[in-house]
Amino acid sequence: MNLIAEIEFQEKWHNVERYFIERFGKKPDLEAILYLIGINELGDVPTKDFTKEQKQDLMHIATCALLAQSGYYEYDGHDGDGWPHYKLVENPPTESLQKQELMLKQHIIAYFEDEE
């Protein structure tokens, strides 16, 4: 990533973080952002708290929804409980954890730009 692209990326990422700070009063980590995107994708949120497994499922839903932007996953409908499901179309590239995080952040930025 060249310097101009890096600066633009950082500005956009700070805008995402600022959105969450304004909305929830604190800066979230990547897992919290994925969790909240998963809730958004679920849509109809139950009144009871999610189990630990459901929280992991929500982060997985978010990851699939984000990577669907690049064609790695495809929406495959909702199950009987209303949870969205995705099918793998193509494996994402095997990268270092740092590059995986960068790719997720880029997709998160695009997700929120599309929401506006």
C-alpha positions in Angstrom: 0.0 0.0 0.0 1.5 3.3 -1.0 1.6 6.3 1.4 -1.4 8.1 0.0 -3.5 4.9 0.1 -2.3 4.2 3.6 -3.3 7.7 4.8 -6.7 7.4 3.1 -7.2 4.0 4.7 -6.3 5.3 8.2 -8.7 8.2 7.8 -11.5 5.9 6.8 -10.8 3.5 9.6 -10.7 6.4 12.1 -14.2 7.4 10.8 -15.5 3.9 11.5 -14.0 4.0 15.0 -15.4 7.5 15.6 -18.9 6.2 14.6 -18.7 3.5 17.3 -17.3 5.9 19.9 -20.2 8.4 19.2 -22.8 5.6 19.3 -21.5 3.5 22.2 -19.1 5.8 24.1 -16.0 3.8 23.6 -13.5 2.6 21.0 -14.2 -1.0 20.0 -11.7 -3.6 19.0 -12.1 -5.6 15.8 -14.0 -8.5 17.5 -16.6 -6.0 18.9 -17.1 -4.5 15.5 -17.5 -8.0 13.9 -20.0 -8.8 16.7 -22.1 -5.7 16.0 -22.0 -6.3 12.2 -23.2 -9.8 12.9 -26.1 -8.5 15.0 -26.9 -6.0 12.1 -26.9 -8.9 9.6 -29.1 -11.0 11.9 -31.6 -8.2 12.0 -34.3 -9.3 14.4 -32.4 -9.4 17.7 -33.8 -11.6 20.5 -34.5 -9.9 23.8 -32.4 -12.5 25.7 -28.6 -12.4 25.8 -26.6 -14.4 23.3 -24.7 -17.4 24.4 -20.9 -17.5 23.9 -21.5 -19.9 20.9 -24.0 -17.5 19.4 -21.6 -14.6 19.8 -19.0 -16.5 17.9 -21.6 -17.4 15.3 -22.4 -13.6 15.0 -18.7 -12.8 14.4 -18.6 -15.6 11.8 -21.7 -14.2 10.0 -20.1 -10.8 10.0 -16.9 -12.2 8.5 -18.8 -14.0 5.8 -21.0 -11.0 5.0 -17.9 -8.8 4.8 -15.9 -11.2 2.6 -19.0 -11.7 0.4 -18.2 -8.2 -0.9 -15.1 -9.8 -2.6 -16.8 -13.0 -3.7 -15.3 -15.3 -1.2 -18.7 -16.1 0.3 -22.2 -16.1 -1.0 -25.4 -15.5 1.0 -27.3 -18.8 1.2 -30.5 -17.8 2.9 -31.8 -17.9 6.5 -32.3 -21.0 8.6 -35.5 -21.8 10.5 -34.4 -19.6 13.5 -33.8 -16.6 11.2 -30.0 -16.8 11.2 -28.3 -16.0 7.9 -26.0 -18.5 6.3 -23.3 -18.2 3.7 -21.5 -20.7 1.6 -17.9 -20.6 0.7 -17.3 -19.7 -2.9 -13.5 -19.3 -2.9 -11.0 -19.5 -0.1 -9.6 -16.1 0.9 -5.9 -15.8 0.4 -3.7 -17.3 3.2 -2.0 -14.3 4.7 -0.3 -13.3 7.9 -2.6 -12.2 10.8 -1.7 -8.6 10.1 -2.7 -8.8 6.5 -5.9 -10.7 7.4 -6.8 -7.9 9.9 -6.0 -5.3 7.2 -8.3 -7.1 4.7 -11.1 -7.3 7.3 -10.7 -3.6 8.1 -10.9 -2.7 4.4 -14.1 -4.7 4.1 -15.5 -3.1 7.3 -14.9 0.3 5.8 -16.7 -0.7 2.6 -19.6 -2.1 4.6 -20.2 1.1 6.4 -19.7 3.2 3.2 -22.4 1.0 1.6 -24.7 1.5 4.7 -24.6 5.3 4.3 
